[in-house]
Amino acid sequence: MEIFNILKIVGGLMDLRDIAEFSLQGPIKKDLMRTAGSNIVLVCLETGQVIPPHPEPYAVVFVVLQGEGAITVGRIEHPVRPLHMIAVGKGEDRGIRCDQRMVMLGIRDDV
């Protein structure tokens, strides 16, 4: 069941710490809410995990909720920590390096 439907059932409130999930096998991405023009995901990485820079056909804004690391946009690596936000344009390379267990929101623009 999509998280948005679960939120409606529980009155619209959810503590993201309750659904954050980590794996030594690799990053975990969970869809939280999908609309006609956007998608909000929770991205969780263990210390040392990396998502290599790669292009995607959509723009995204990452909001770091927990942890530290770096987010690459194009060829520039930006150090990030809690409450940092960074935007990546459609078709731009993006990558993530986790230096300390991370939880992030990814707000994807599909328009």
PLY file of the C-alpha trace (Angstrom):
ply
format ascii 1.0
element vertex 111
property float x
property float y
property float z
element edge 110
property int vertex1
property int vertex2
end_header
0.00 0.00 0.00
1.36 3.44 -0.94
2.42 5.53 2.07
0.03 8.36 1.08
-2.93 5.99 1.46
-1.61 4.87 4.85
-1.32 8.53 5.89
-4.96 9.10 5.06
-5.89 6.12 7.23
-3.87 7.34 10.25
-5.08 10.94 9.99
-2.34 12.44 7.84
0.53 12.33 10.35
3.56 10.09 10.05
6.91 10.20 11.81
9.45 9.51 9.05
11.76 7.92 11.63
9.21 5.09 11.90
9.57 4.17 8.22
13.28 4.88 7.67
14.92 1.60 6.71
18.55 0.75 6.06
20.32 -2.14 4.34
23.96 -3.13 4.06
23.09 -4.28 0.50
22.55 -0.70 -0.67
20.45 2.44 -0.36
16.71 2.10 0.32
14.20 4.33 -1.48
10.54 4.43 -0.42
7.76 6.25 -2.25
5.89 8.46 0.21
3.52 10.31 -2.09
2.93 10.30 -5.82
0.85 12.90 -7.66
0.34 13.70 -11.32
3.33 16.06 -11.35
5.63 14.99 -8.54
6.87 12.15 -6.39
8.20 12.37 -2.81
10.57 9.62 -1.70
12.47 8.80 1.47
16.09 7.85 0.72
18.12 6.04 3.39
21.83 5.23 3.11
24.20 3.48 5.51
27.62 4.98 6.23
29.95 4.37 3.28
27.23 3.80 0.68
27.42 5.66 -2.61
25.02 6.33 -5.45
27.40 7.19 -8.33
26.65 10.34 -10.33
24.18 9.61 -13.12
21.64 11.61 -15.15
17.88 11.31 -14.63
15.05 12.63 -16.85
13.53 14.70 -14.01
14.43 17.53 -11.64
14.71 16.79 -7.93
15.23 18.62 -4.65
16.98 16.71 -1.86
16.39 17.68 1.79
18.80 16.08 4.27
17.00 15.09 7.46
19.75 13.09 9.18
23.42 12.30 8.64
26.25 13.76 6.61
27.83 13.25 3.23
27.97 14.86 -0.16
25.57 15.33 -3.04
27.06 15.74 -6.49
25.32 18.04 -8.95
26.89 18.00 -12.37
30.61 17.90 -11.55
30.39 19.74 -8.23
30.32 17.82 -4.94
28.44 19.68 -2.19
29.00 18.67 1.47
25.61 18.25 3.17
24.27 17.76 6.70
20.81 17.98 8.34
18.49 20.68 7.03
20.53 21.28 3.89
18.55 21.37 0.65
19.93 21.04 -2.86
18.27 21.14 -6.28
19.29 19.13 -9.34
17.96 19.96 -12.79
16.36 17.61 -15.29
19.03 15.60 -17.12
21.81 16.75 -14.75
24.13 14.21 -13.17
23.38 13.58 -9.50
25.07 11.34 -6.97
25.16 10.79 -3.21
28.01 9.78 -0.88
27.09 8.90 2.70
29.73 9.67 5.36
27.34 9.19 8.30
24.03 7.28 8.08
21.69 9.50 6.05
17.95 10.01 5.70
16.77 12.39 2.97
13.62 13.44 1.23
13.74 13.50 -2.55
11.05 15.69 -4.08
10.89 14.84 -7.75
9.33 17.06 -10.39
7.86 14.97 -13.20
6.31 17.88 -15.09
0 1
1 2
2 3
3 4
4 5
5 6
6 7
7 8
8 9
9 10
10 11
11 12
12 13
13 14
14 15
15 16
16 17
17 18
18 19
19 20
20 21
21 22
22 23
23 24
24 25
25 26
26 27
27 28
28 29
29 30
30 31
31 32
32 33
33 34
34 35
35 36
36 37
37 38
38 39
39 40
40 41
41 42
42 43
43 44
44 45
45 46
46 47
47 48
48 49
49 50
50 51
51 52
52 53
53 54
54 55
55 56
56 57
57 58
58 59
59 60
60 61
61 62
62 63
63 64
64 65
65 66
66 67
67 68
68 69
69 70
70 71
71 72
72 73
73 74
74 75
75 76
76 77
77 78
78 79
79 80
80 81
81 82
82 83
83 84
84 85
85 86
86 87
87 88
88 89
89 90
90 91
91 92
92 93
93 94
94 95
95 96
96 97
97 98
98 99
99 100
100 101
101 102
102 103
103 104
104 105
105 106
106 107
107 108
108 109
109 110
